[in-house]
Amino acid sequence: MFKNLIIYRIANDWQPNAEKLEDALEEERFTPCGATQALSAGWVPPRGEPGARLLEEIEDHWLLSLRLEKRVLPGSVVREHVEELAEKIEQETGRRPGKKQQRDMKEQVELELLPRAFTLQSHLRVWISPKQHLLMVDAGSIGKADELITLLVKADSSINLHLLQSAESPAACMAAWLMDGMPPKDFVIDRDCELKAADEMKAAVRYARHNLDTDEVKAHLTSGKMPTRLALTWKERVSFTLTDTLQVKGIKFLDIVFDGRDKPAKDEAFDVDAALATGELSQLIPDLVEGLGGELDFIGQSAKIAAEHAPKSAADGAEGVAEHRTPAMDADLATEAAPWD
């Protein structure tokens, strides 16, 4: 059900209300691209069945799905039409259109061709765990996930969130695990990783299906290369790749997860798959964050910053506090510790 996870922390002042959120999503339900519309995005039933709910509740977990539809205009086709138009203008006026005029011509050609362009659809799944105050997006990049978050917040502005951050750098932790061969409890290092230098050359070494407990790998680490990806397995149940930006990629549920389970009927498959995926991953994520030193304590950091900038005498008063207060500190102070801390 989930291939990749980009994880967001929802502020603890959020009051979960599935019915209210679903009503808000209804206002942004997906509609296909219009004749001259290049892109359309909107919410669709995660179950994939017409008329189904836009928000599915499976064992205290919420599932959403965003559909993206894009009209595709091959660049070669656009260039060909622009060139034909430019030649026609040159024949009529004796002058070749300049760069600005060609840009205008390109926009004109795209507008004319859009109604005939074919469309491509893609979907982004969203998983919300109200009890853990976490929101996960099944996306391959933070950019795509942020676009979805923008649409979600547009539907429900009461959702205040930020990317989940660990107290320790994922890259530094992965480097330590590779150096001493000691990953966190319940995790095993697999046979794939990427190491990259931090200098301007960005030299990279990639290992696939390779033993990582070698002097060669340690030499790369010693020379300054840092892990950007590392394959791990949790409790012999879930394999995945951890990135240096705390993304979870290439999720695979291993055979032990399915042992003793009957193959579900077609009309039950969605519920069974959703319950299995959310049940396993809602345990994996806290274990992973714990292995990275726990979640970053925004409250503690903000308190430290406030103390460092506090007035040195009573005469400084409230004016001194106001002078050093920043919007970032206000946002940090509004975020509470992780539910599992």
Secondary structure, 3 states (H helix, E strand, C coil): CCCCEEEEEECCCCCCCHHHHHHHHHCCECCCCCCCCCEEEEEECCCCCCCCCCCEEECCEEEEEEEEEEEECCHHHHHHHHHHHHHHHHHHHCCCCCHHHHHHHHHHHHHHHHHHCEEEEEEEEEEEECCCCEEEEECCCHHHHHHHHHHHHHHCCCCCEEECCECCCHHHHHHHHHHHCCCCCCEEEEEEEEEECCCCCCCEEEECCCCCCCHHHHHHHHCCCEEEEEEEEECCCEEEEEECCCCEEEEEECHHHHCCCCCCCHHHHHHHHHHHHHHHHHHHHHHHHHHCCCECCHHHHHHHHHHHCCCCCHHHHHHHHHHHCCHHHHHHHCCCCCCCC
